[in-house]
Amino acid sequence: MILQSRLSLVVVGLLAVGVPALGHPPSRVYDSLELPSKILGVQKKYAVYLPPGYDQSARKYPVLYLLHGAGDDQTGWIQFGEVQHIADRAIAAGEATPMIIVMPDASGERLGYFNSVDGKWKYEDYFFGEFLPTVEKEYAIKSEKRYRAVAGLSMGGGGSFMYALHHPELFSAACPLSAYVGPLSLEEFHEDLKKHNVPFEEPQLEPYLARNNALRLIETMSDKEISAVRWYIDCGDDDFLYEGNSLAHIALHKRKISHEFRVRDGGHQWSYWRSALPEVLKFVSAGFHQP
């Protein structure tokens, strides 16, 4: 009885700190995988988290596309976001379902998750035309919409908004964190492009902004399209992007579109996003399950 009690305490202790249960293979992370892109004409890197027991399982898994911010690359969520540790703990505690987490690289001279204004760099076309289909064939991923979610921070939060709004038929949930929702006016957009020496022609700006600004899309898309995605928006009260996130919340609220909006103490920093990730994993897992 004493031995059995001690063994039970050991197992409980392992689960509490996020170590896989005894005899269960641990999770794995690969942070420098590569995918050749015909659309972009370059090799693009990506990282992937495979949940505990992945190699010995015959099942397929839900997938979360987790997008990094400007200044990072596909390793950001691994190195600074501690995604392996946080996901292991959430899965071991039963707070998240085992899932594959895919982290693409949107760094480099051409930065971001969108197609460029001049149409010469088509990252979004790459993501949906090459990256997503290739990854979902390479790994044991369930390909139905209900098992696919997207989340990200800052620039990646903007990518989360755009990808889910552009393709509500593909994602069951979107979780923008401290998101850059896009320029708040055409004038601001104009100045941003000039500041960063981005080539453009004036007639391109208005249609581009209309398609790649979360606030514009929330105003113009149908209730059915926006409501096809479960939304979780989180931004710190000291974040310089607080205004845009709040405006997105207000726009959704005015249209009576169901969503979760969190404002917590904190700024635009990794400690905030690490504290957000467990809730993101819970939120997307709730959609992966049967109601």
Secondary structure per residue as TSV (DSSP state, phi and psi in degrees):
chain	resnum	aa	ss	phi	psi
A	1	M	-	360.0	-40.8
A	2	I	H	-65.6	-42.6
A	3	L	H	-63.1	-42.8
A	4	Q	H	-62.7	-41.0
A	5	S	H	-64.4	-41.3
A	6	R	H	-65.5	-40.6
A	7	L	H	-62.8	-41.0
A	8	S	H	-61.6	-40.2
A	9	L	H	-65.2	-37.5
A	10	V	H	-63.7	-45.7
A	11	V	H	-62.6	-45.5
A	12	V	H	-60.1	-41.5
A	13	G	H	-64.1	-40.7
A	14	L	H	-62.8	-43.1
A	15	L	H	-64.0	-37.0
A	16	A	H	-65.6	-31.8
A	17	V	T	-98.7	5.8
A	18	G	T	88.0	10.9
A	19	V	-	-83.6	135.1
A	20	P	-	-56.0	150.2
A	21	A	-	-57.9	155.9
A	22	L	T	-53.1	132.3
A	23	G	T	81.9	-1.2
A	24	H	-	-101.2	124.3
A	25	P	-	-60.0	142.5
A	26	P	-	-74.0	167.0
A	27	S	-	-69.6	164.5
A	28	R	E	-136.5	150.7
A	29	V	E	-129.5	133.9
A	30	Y	E	-119.1	124.9
A	31	D	E	-113.0	3.8
A	32	S	E	-141.6	44.4
A	33	L	E	-77.6	157.3
A	34	E	E	-130.9	148.4
A	35	L	E	-135.7	119.9
A	36	P	E	-73.8	134.7
A	37	S	E	-116.6	121.4
A	38	K	T	-73.2	-34.8
A	39	I	T	-65.7	-43.3
A	40	L	T	-90.8	-21.1
A	41	G	T	74.9	22.2
A	42	V	E	-143.3	170.3
A	43	Q	E	-87.0	129.6
A	44	K	E	-113.9	138.9
A	45	K	E	-90.6	163.1
A	46	Y	E	-157.1	164.0
A	47	A	E	-123.9	157.4
A	48	V	E	-144.7	140.7
A	49	Y	E	-106.8	125.9
A	50	L	E	-110.4	126.1
A	51	P	-	-69.2	164.6
A	52	P	T	-53.6	135.2
A	53	G	T	82.5	4.4
A	54	Y	G	-55.7	-47.1
A	55	D	G	-67.4	-25.4
A	56	Q	G	-101.4	10.8
A	57	S	-	-106.9	144.6
A	58	A	-	-96.2	-0.8
A	59	R	S	-82.2	167.1
A	60	K	-	-106.8	155.6
A	61	Y	B	-120.5	153.0
A	62	P	-	-65.3	163.7
A	63	V	E	-133.0	139.6
A	64	L	E	-118.1	120.4
A	65	Y	E	-87.3	117.2
A	66	L	E	-114.5	114.0
A	67	L	E	-100.5	136.2
A	68	H	-	-84.4	172.5
A	69	G	-	-100.4	175.7
A	70	A	T	-62.9	140.8
A	71	G	T	93.5	-11.8
A	72	D	-	-116.2	-177.4
A	73	D	-	-139.4	-159.1
A	74	Q	T	-64.1	-14.6
A	75	T	T	-89.8	-7.0
A	76	G	H	-57.5	-48.7
A	77	W	H	-68.6	-22.5
A	78	I	H	-81.9	-50.2
A	79	Q	H	-72.6	-48.5
A	80	F	T	-103.8	-28.2
A	81	G	T	-87.6	-10.8
A	82	E	-	53.7	41.8
A	83	V	H	-61.2	-37.3
A	84	Q	H	-64.7	-48.9
A	85	H	H	-61.4	-46.2
A	86	I	H	-67.8	-43.1
A	87	A	H	-66.9	-41.1
A	88	D	H	-57.6	-46.9
A	89	R	H	-62.3	-46.0
A	90	A	H	-63.9	-40.3
A	91	I	H	-68.5	-44.5
A	92	A	H	-63.4	-34.3
A	93	A	T	-82.8	-3.6
A	94	G	T	76.7	14.1
A	95	E	S	-89.3	-14.6
A	96	A	S	-140.4	145.8
A	97	T	-	-78.5	148.3
A	98	P	-	-56.1	129.4
A	99	M	-	-145.9	160.2
A	100	I	E	-93.0	135.5
A	101	I	E	-117.4	121.9
A	102	V	E	-112.1	129.5
A	103	M	E	-123.3	100.3
A	104	P	E	-77.7	162.4
A	105	D	-	-99.3	122.1
A	106	A	-	-122.3	29.8
A	107	S	-	-93.9	-179.3
A	108	G	S	114.1	-173.6
A	109	E	S	-60.8	-39.2
A	110	R	S	-97.0	102.9
A	111	L	-	-100.3	139.7
A	112	G	S	116.5	173.5
A	113	Y	S	-101.6	-0.6
A	114	F	S	-103.7	165.5
A	115	N	B	-69.3	147.8
A	116	S	-	-74.8	160.9
A	117	V	T	-60.4	-39.4
A	118	D	T	-82.3	-3.1
A	119	G	S	77.6	7.9
A	120	K	S	-90.4	-16.2
A	121	W	-	-125.7	113.6
A	122	K	B	-115.0	68.4
A	123	Y	H	-66.1	-41.9
A	124	E	H	-63.6	-38.5
A	125	D	H	-61.9	-40.6
A	126	Y	H	-62.3	-45.3
A	127	F	I	-59.7	-48.4
A	128	F	I	-86.8	-26.5
A	129	G	I	-88.7	-28.3
A	130	E	I	-125.1	-50.8
A	131	F	I	-66.2	-57.9
A	132	L	H	-58.8	-49.3
A	133	P	H	-61.7	-38.4
A	134	T	H	-66.9	-46.7
A	135	V	H	-61.2	-41.0
A	136	E	H	-76.0	-13.1
A	137	K	H	-88.5	-33.0
A	138	E	H	-72.1	-35.6
A	139	Y	T	-115.4	162.8
A	140	A	T	-79.5	74.0
A	141	I	B	-110.3	134.0
A	142	K	-	-72.4	128.7
A	143	S	-	-93.2	-2.5
A	144	E	S	-74.5	149.2
A	145	K	G	-50.1	-43.3
A	146	R	G	-63.2	-18.1
A	147	Y	G	-105.8	17.4
A	148	R	E	-127.0	130.8
A	149	A	E	-136.7	162.8
A	150	V	E	-136.0	141.2
A	151	A	E	-148.4	162.9
A	152	G	E	-179.8	167.8
A	153	L	E	-117.6	143.8
A	154	S	T	54.8	-115.4
A	155	M	H	-56.0	-38.6
A	156	G	H	-70.5	-26.5
A	157	G	H	-66.7	-39.5
A	158	G	H	-63.0	-40.9
A	159	G	H	-61.5	-38.1
A	160	S	H	-62.5	-45.9
A	161	F	H	-57.2	-52.9
A	162	M	H	-65.0	-45.3
A	163	Y	H	-63.4	-40.8
A	164	A	H	-72.9	-35.3
A	165	L	H	-74.5	-36.4
A	166	H	H	-73.5	-29.7
A	167	H	-	-135.0	63.4
A	168	P	T	-65.0	-14.5
A	169	E	T	-78.3	-10.2
A	170	L	T	-104.8	-26.2
A	171	F	-	-117.2	134.4
A	172	S	S	-83.9	-26.6
A	173	A	E	-149.7	150.4
A	174	A	E	-136.7	136.1
A	175	C	E	-131.1	82.4
A	176	P	E	-75.1	130.5
A	177	L	E	-116.3	125.7
A	178	S	S	45.9	48.0
A	179	A	-	-76.0	142.7
A	180	Y	-	-85.2	107.7
A	181	V	-	-83.6	-6.7
A	182	G	-	114.1	167.8
A	183	P	-	-58.1	142.6
A	184	L	S	-84.7	-4.2
A	185	S	S	-157.5	163.4
A	186	L	H	-64.6	-36.8
A	187	E	H	-63.4	-43.4
A	188	E	H	-63.0	-40.3
A	189	F	H	-61.4	-44.9
A	190	H	H	-58.8	-45.9
A	191	E	H	-68.3	-37.6
A	192	D	H	-62.0	-43.5
A	193	L	H	-64.2	-42.6
A	194	K	H	-65.1	-42.0
A	195	K	H	-60.0	-37.7
A	196	H	T	-99.9	12.3
A	197	N	T	55.6	39.5
A	198	V	-	-87.9	123.9
A	199	P	-	-69.1	140.4
A	200	F	-	-162.6	163.9
A	201	E	-	-120.2	142.5
A	202	E	H	-50.9	-44.1
A	203	P	H	-63.5	-17.3
A	204	Q	H	-77.7	-23.4
A	205	L	H	-68.9	-49.5
A	206	E	H	-62.8	-50.3
A	207	P	H	-63.5	-33.8
A	208	Y	H	-66.8	-44.5
A	209	L	H	-64.0	-39.0
A	210	A	H	-62.2	-31.0
A	211	R	H	-90.5	-26.3
A	212	N	S	-118.2	28.8
A	213	N	-	-125.6	122.4
A	214	A	H	-60.1	-40.8
A	215	L	H	-65.1	-41.4
A	216	R	H	-62.1	-43.8
A	217	L	H	-68.3	-38.5
A	218	I	H	-62.3	-32.8
A	219	E	H	-75.2	-32.5
A	220	T	H	-105.0	-24.4
A	221	M	S	-75.0	160.6
A	222	S	-	-75.5	155.8
A	223	D	H	-56.6	-40.3
A	224	K	H	-62.2	-42.5
A	225	E	H	-66.2	-48.0
A	226	I	H	-68.0	-39.0
A	227	S	H	-74.6	-7.3
A	228	A	T	-71.2	-11.3
A	229	V	S	-116.1	139.7
A	230	R	E	-84.7	128.6
A	231	W	E	-111.1	134.6
A	232	Y	E	-133.5	110.5
A	233	I	E	-114.4	131.0
A	234	D	E	-139.6	128.1
A	235	C	E	-149.7	137.9
A	236	G	E	-70.8	151.0
A	237	D	T	-71.4	-15.1
A	238	D	T	-106.1	11.8
A	239	D	-	-80.1	137.9
A	240	F	T	-69.0	-12.9
A	241	L	T	-98.9	12.5
A	242	Y	H	-58.5	-40.4
A	243	E	H	-60.8	-48.5
A	244	G	H	-62.2	-40.6
A	245	N	H	-66.3	-39.3
A	246	S	H	-65.9	-39.4
A	247	L	H	-65.3	-37.1
A	248	A	H	-63.5	-43.4
A	249	H	H	-60.2	-46.3
A	250	I	H	-62.9	-41.6
A	251	A	H	-63.6	-41.2
A	252	L	H	-67.2	-40.8
A	253	H	H	-62.8	-42.2
A	254	K	H	-63.1	-32.6
A	255	R	T	-88.7	3.4
A	256	K	T	57.7	39.2
A	257	I	-	-96.1	122.3
A	258	S	-	-60.7	133.2
A	259	H	-	-165.4	160.6
A	260	E	E	-103.3	134.2
A	261	F	E	-130.8	124.3
A	262	R	E	-120.8	130.5
A	263	V	E	-121.6	115.8
A	264	R	E	-121.8	167.8
A	265	D	S	-69.6	123.3
A	266	G	-	153.0	172.4
A	267	G	-	-121.5	-158.5
A	268	H	S	-89.6	79.2
A	269	Q	S	-155.5	161.5
A	270	W	H	-63.8	-33.6
A	271	S	H	-59.8	-34.0
A	272	Y	H	-70.3	-45.2
A	273	W	H	-71.1	-32.9
A	274	R	H	-62.9	-38.6
A	275	S	H	-72.7	-21.6
A	276	A	H	-81.3	-31.2
A	277	L	H	-58.9	-41.9
A	278	P	H	-58.1	-37.8
A	279	E	H	-70.2	-35.4
A	280	V	H	-61.6	-45.0
A	281	L	H	-63.5	-39.4
A	282	K	H	-62.9	-45.1
A	283	F	H	-63.7	-48.1
A	284	V	H	-69.2	-32.9
A	285	S	H	-63.5	-36.2
A	286	A	H	-60.5	-33.0
A	287	G	H	-79.0	-27.9
A	288	F	H	-70.9	-22.8
A	289	H	S	-87.5	162.9
A	290	Q	-	-72.7	137.8
A	291	P	-	-69.0	360.0
